[in-house]
């Protein structure tokens, strides 16, 4: 029974490692594309650039909100700042993503 459990654990670890590798390769490809556009080797496609920048913006905002949520209980008397900070980050994300969308498609507005 122990060997079957070890095999399953091995497959789960392999799947996790493969998933991490795929995500890392996608991030690397996005960075290489942005650097190639910035260097002038490729013509910039605004929609692709906005799409590449949308995911990191969302991840940073979600990470900041989670960090605030986990750190807030340790703030003591400053816990009331949690709601305004989260609302501020969410509104910044919405405005930033709206700007990216309008920048990517000038005919939008």
C-alpha positions as CSV (number, residue, x, y, z in Angstrom):
1,X,0.0,0.0,0.0
2,X,2.9,2.3,0.8
3,X,4.3,1.9,-2.7
4,X,1.0,2.9,-4.3
5,X,0.8,6.0,-2.1
6,X,4.4,6.9,-3.1
7,X,3.6,6.5,-6.8
8,X,0.5,8.8,-6.5
9,X,2.6,11.3,-4.7
10,X,5.2,11.1,-7.4
11,X,2.6,11.7,-10.2
12,X,1.2,14.7,-8.2
13,X,4.6,16.2,-7.8
14,X,5.3,15.7,-11.5
15,X,2.0,17.4,-12.5
16,X,2.7,20.3,-10.2
17,X,6.3,20.7,-11.5
18,X,5.0,20.6,-15.1
19,X,2.4,23.2,-14.3
20,X,5.0,25.5,-12.7
21,X,7.2,25.0,-15.7
22,X,4.5,25.9,-18.2
23,X,3.6,29.1,-16.3
24,X,7.3,30.1,-16.0
25,X,7.7,29.6,-19.7
26,X,4.6,31.7,-20.5
27,X,5.9,34.5,-18.2
28,X,9.4,34.3,-19.9
29,X,7.8,34.5,-23.4
30,X,5.8,37.5,-22.4
31,X,8.9,39.3,-21.0
32,X,10.9,38.4,-24.1
33,X,8.2,39.7,-26.3
34,X,8.0,43.0,-24.4
35,X,11.7,43.4,-24.5
36,X,11.8,42.7,-28.2
37,X,9.1,45.3,-28.8
38,X,10.9,47.8,-26.6
39,X,14.2,47.2,-28.5
40,X,12.4,47.7,-31.8
41,X,12.9,44.2,-33.2
42,X,9.1,43.6,-33.4
43,X,6.2,45.8,-34.3
44,X,4.1,46.5,-31.3
45,X,0.6,45.1,-31.2
46,X,-1.3,47.1,-28.6
47,X,-3.8,44.3,-27.9
48,X,-1.1,41.7,-27.2
49,X,0.8,44.1,-24.9
50,X,-2.4,45.0,-23.0
51,X,-3.2,41.3,-22.6
52,X,0.3,40.6,-21.4
53,X,0.1,43.4,-18.8
54,X,-3.4,42.6,-17.6
55,X,-2.5,39.3,-15.9
56,X,0.4,40.7,-13.8
57,X,-1.7,43.7,-12.8
58,X,-4.4,41.4,-11.6
59,X,-2.0,39.1,-9.8
60,X,-0.2,42.0,-8.0
61,X,-3.5,43.5,-6.9
62,X,-4.8,40.1,-5.6
63,X,-1.5,39.5,-3.9
64,X,-1.6,42.9,-2.2
65,X,-5.1,42.3,-1.1
66,X,-4.3,38.9,0.4
67,X,-1.2,40.3,2.1
68,X,-3.2,43.1,3.6
69,X,-5.8,40.6,4.7
70,X,-3.2,38.4,6.4
71,X,-1.1,41.2,8.0
72,X,-4.1,43.3,9.1
73,X,-4.8,41.2,12.3
74,X,-1.3,42.0,13.5
75,X,-1.8,45.8,13.0
76,X,-3.6,46.1,16.3
77,X,-5.4,49.4,16.4
78,X,-4.8,50.1,12.7
79,X,-7.2,47.4,11.4
80,X,-9.7,50.0,10.3
81,X,-7.3,50.7,7.4
82,X,-7.9,47.4,5.8
83,X,-11.2,48.2,4.0
84,X,-10.0,51.6,2.6
85,X,-6.7,50.0,1.4
86,X,-8.5,47.1,-0.3
87,X,-11.0,49.5,-1.9
88,X,-8.1,51.7,-3.1
89,X,-6.3,48.8,-4.6
90,X,-9.4,47.4,-6.3
91,X,-10.2,50.9,-7.8
92,X,-6.6,51.3,-8.9
93,X,-6.8,47.9,-10.6
94,X,-10.1,48.8,-12.4
95,X,-8.8,52.1,-13.5
96,X,-5.5,50.6,-14.7
97,X,-7.2,47.8,-16.6
98,X,-9.6,50.3,-18.1
99,X,-6.7,52.4,-19.2
100,X,-5.0,49.4,-20.7
101,X,-8.1,48.4,-22.6
102,X,-8.6,51.9,-24.0
103,X,-4.9,52.2,-24.9
104,X,-5.1,48.8,-26.7
105,X,-8.2,49.7,-28.7
106,X,-8.2,53.5,-29.5
107,X,-11.5,53.1,-31.4
108,X,-13.2,52.0,-28.1
109,X,-14.1,55.5,-27.0
